[in-house]
Amino acid sequence: MEGDVVFIGDIHRQWRHVTRGLTALPRRPRAAVLLGDMECDAPLDKLVAPLLEAGIGVHWIFGNHDYDGGPEMWANLAAPDRNPLTRDGALHARVREVAGMRIAGLGGVFRRRVWEPPELPRLYGRAELPADLATLGVEWTTEQRDAMGHALAAMAIWPEDYEALASQQADILVTHEAPSSHAQGMPALEALARRMGAKLIIHGHHHVCYRARAEDGLEVQGVGAGWALGVDGAVWWSGEPDRWLDPPQPGWQRA
């Protein structure tokens, strides 16, 4: 049932919100979807142990801060050998059936060196990255080029992943970056949802809870940092205080 899935906003290492929230729940959801920016200072399997021990399936996408600690932090999240319990829950560039719903995931954020809509992509796929980095000036060291390359390959939104999703169908699209329902969002994301036939986008990144609806009925749910919300926007538990939310954007109404 769709009411049995919770979507958890940017944790930023503050897992106390999850522990506290679970303790207070009268019943447990079947699954949880993490919306990125966990900043894993330990393997994800260890960090989400309270969820797993409660019998809650864990699914996840990554955010722009999940590479802040470099390759080690990234491996704590994404390396399958470190996370045998959550590796199959990776949603990025995939569609999975979760509690009877087809949920698609697009992690990361748009980066100018790869793609910053509405501009056309500079690069389509990760295979183009080495040649592009080779054009950087002589002031860039090999170590700096490698670091940028690893970070972009990991957490930028890549056109190849976007198009891989666009060829599939889903009920819900979860993203870290926001669509244009948020003042700092990107219309390319609702365009992707429409191509996939999705009726709802759920995103993190901006640390604010809100619900919006477009004229064609597409809905967006923003999830605040550490908050857990259901498909219907119902609060399962609260997290950090919400950031400022601008007035409704053109073409959107607050639901």
N, C-alpha and C positions, 0 to 999 in steps of 0.2 A: 504494500500500500504506500502511496506517495507520502502520507503523513509519518512514515517510519524512517525518513531520511532527514538528517540535519546537515546544514551547510555552515561551516565554521570559518569565520573571518580571520584575518592576519593575526597569528599568535605572537610573533616576535619574541619567542622564548618564554612567554608568560603562560605556561601550561596550567598554572593554578586556576585559570578560568574554566578549563575543561574539567579538572578534578572537582572543583566546587560545584560546577553545573551538574555533573553526573550524580554527585551525592544527593542533590536536592530533587532530582527528577522522580516523579511518581511512577514512571515507566521508562524503559530504555528504547531508543530508536534501533532499527535494524542496521543502519549504515550511517556513516559520517563522511562528508566530503570536505577536505581542507582546501581552502582557496588561495594558498600560497603565503609566502613570507613567514615560514615557520622558523627560519634561521637555526637549522639543526646543529646544535653543539654536541650531539650524540646521535647514533643511528635512529632513524625515525621509528623503527620497531620498538626501541626502548622508550622513546618519548611518548608514544601513543599507547603504552601498555595498559593504562586505565581503560581506554576504549576497548582494546582487544580482550582484556580480561572480563569485560562486561558483555562480551559476545557481539560487539558492534563492529561490522566490517568497515575498514578504513580505505578511502579513496582520496586522491590528492592531485593537485597541480602545483606548480612552482610559481614564485613571484620574483620581483626584481631584487629583493634582498636575500634570496636564498643562495647567492654566490658571494655575499659580502665577506665571508670568511675564506674565500678562495676554494681551491679544489677539494680540500678536506671537508669543508662544510657541505659542498655540493655532493660529495660522495656519501656523506651521512644521510642525505636525502635520497639520492638517485641510484646509488650503487646496489644492484640486486643482491650481491653476496653479503652486504651488510644488513639487508632488510628482507630476509626470506618471507616474512609475514605480511609485508605491505607492498612488495614489489609488483604484485599483480593488480594492486589498486591504483597504479599510475594511470591517469586519465589523459595526459597531454597528447594531443593529436590522435585521440582514439574515441570510440563510442563504446560504452559498456552498459549492460543492463543492470540496473541497481534497483532493487525492490520494485520490479515491474516497469521501470521507466528507463528509456534510452537517454543516458547522460553522456554528453560530449565534453571534452576538456581542451582548453587552449591556455597554456601557462605563459608566464613572462609578460614583457611589455614591448612596445614598439621602440626601436632604436634607430636613430637617423642613419647610421652607417649601413644598416640592413634595409629598413623600410619604415618610413614615417608617413602614413596616409595623411592627407589625400595624394601626396606625391607617389609616383610610381616606385616600385622597389628598386633599390640600387643593386641588391643581390637577391637571387631567388632561392638558392640552396646553400647549405654549408660547404659543399664541395668548392664553391667559388671563393671562400674566405681566404685561403692562403695566398692566392694571387692578388687579392685586394689588399691584404695587409702588407704585401711586398711593395706597394706603392707609397707606403708611409715614408716620411723623410728620414734622412740619415741620423737625425737626433733621437730617433726611436731605437732603443736597444733590442736585441733579440728577446730578452726576457720580457720587455714591455709588450712587444708584438705578440708573444706567446700568451701572455696574461690576457690581453684584449681578445685574442682569438678564442681562448677557452671560455671566457665570460660570455662573449656574443653567441658562441655555438650553444652554450647552455641555456641562457635565459632571455635572449631576444625572441620576438615573434618573427618567425621565418615564413615567407610566402609558401614554401614547399609544405609546411605543416598546415597552414591555413587552407590551401587547396586540397590537401588530403582529407581534411574534415568536410570541405564544401561538397565533396562527392558522396557524402553519406547522409543519413537521416537521423535525427535525434528529436527528443521531446524537450530537453533542457540543454543549454550550452552554459558551461561554467567557465569563467575567465578570471584572470587576475586584473588585467586592464579593464576599464569601464567602457561601455558604449556611450553614445552621445546623450543619454539621459542624464549624465553627470557633466558638469561644466567643463571638466578636463578629459572627457571621454572621447572615443573615436567611433565615427559612424561605420567604419569598416567592420566593427563587431556585430552590430545589428544586421548589417548586410549578410554576414556569414550565417547568423541565426536564421534569417529568412531563406537563404539558399538551402539550409538543412531542414527546413520545415519546423524548426523549434519555436515554441510558443513562449518560452521564458529564458531569460539570461540571468544568471546569478554571478555576481562579481565581488571581489574584495578590493584591496589596494588603497582605497580612499578613506577607510576607517569611519564609515558612516552608514547607518541603516536607513533605507528609504525604499519606497515602491513606486514605480512609474509605469505608465501605459502609453503606447504609441497609438496613432489613429487607426492602424490596422489591427490592433488588439495585442501586438507583441508586448510582453511585460518584462520589466527589469526589477530585480531585487538586489540592492546593495546590502552588504553585510559588514557590520562594524568590527573593529579589532577585538578578537576573542569572543565575539557573540556567536551564538548558534541559533539559526532561524530555520524554519521549515519551508517547504515548497510554497505554502500559502502565506509566508511572511510571519507566521506565528513565532513568538520568542520562546525558545527552549531554555536558554539562559543568557544573561547579559555579560558584557565584557567591559572594555575601556569606554570612557565617555566619548560620545560621538563628536566628530569634527564638524565644523560649519558646513552646511549644505546650502548651495546657492538656490535661488528660485527655480521653478521648473524651466527646463530648456525648451526651445522652439520645437514643436511637434510632439511634445510629451506632456502628459498630465500626471499629477501625483495620485496614486491609487490609495 
